[in-house]
Amino acid sequence: MCGRYAASRKPEDLALEFEAVPVAGQEPVAADYNVAPTKDVQVVRWKKERDAEGALTGGGHRELRAVRWGLVPSWAKDVSIGNRMINARVESLTDKPAFRTAARTRRCLVPADGWYEWAKRLDGPTKQPYFITPQDGSVLALAGLWEVWGRGEDRLYTCTVVTSPAVGALQEIHDRMPLVLPRERWADWLDPAREDVEQLTEPTSPEVVETLELRPVSTAVNNVANNGRQLTERAETVAEPADQPALF
């Protein structure tokens, strides 16, 4: 699963990187090295353009928007369902009512510095946190889905991160991983005209995984109240039994 990640880039830098237009007047999302479910995060989605009468023109552009992590389907009675919708498994995207429509027409990219995962140590029941990040410091694009709940000024935009079976060395830490999309797959993933979900969700290639660093980090990341760049720095510490990750 993907239950915690880091995202420190400024909106203007992400807009440049993803060739996206930030939502006018939207409060910027601050750098966060311990992003947890229900927090506001930045996503890149395809924004369809409309004319003065509100009709679709057929055009559009990439939009950088702040949304809440934890997808709330439009038909949900209340937003609390989003607490359980932080991840969407590729194996059931087209089957689950909460995800199947979004998987066809409301896909997004979730920019990240990297994500955290906890691996069980061979010498006991404790878990060691790892930060999985590009070796060259570049941004990651995690496959995501977005939804909108409510109407008018009360509309709530939310997202979920798509996960798939782990590939390569990542299997040593966990059996699943976020679906990481290289740049050449961004346009297809965002294209609302593409409904071939199975092809779009092909696993992250081993070549991409080989460019990632599996960095052991301090157990300070286990506490969602902790934040700061130091959480992503390499640490050769051993996790204590009481220090288990608290996702919410």
Secondary structure by P-SEA (a helix, b strand, c coil): cccbbbbcccaaaaaaaacccccccccccccccccccccbbbbbbbbbbbccccccccbbbbbbbbbbcbbbcccccccccccccccccccccccccccccccccbbbbbbcccbbbbbbbccccbbbbbbbbbccbbbbbcccccccccccccbbbbbbbbbccccccccccccccccccccccccccccccccccccccccccaaaaaaccbbbbccccccccccccccccccccccccccccccc
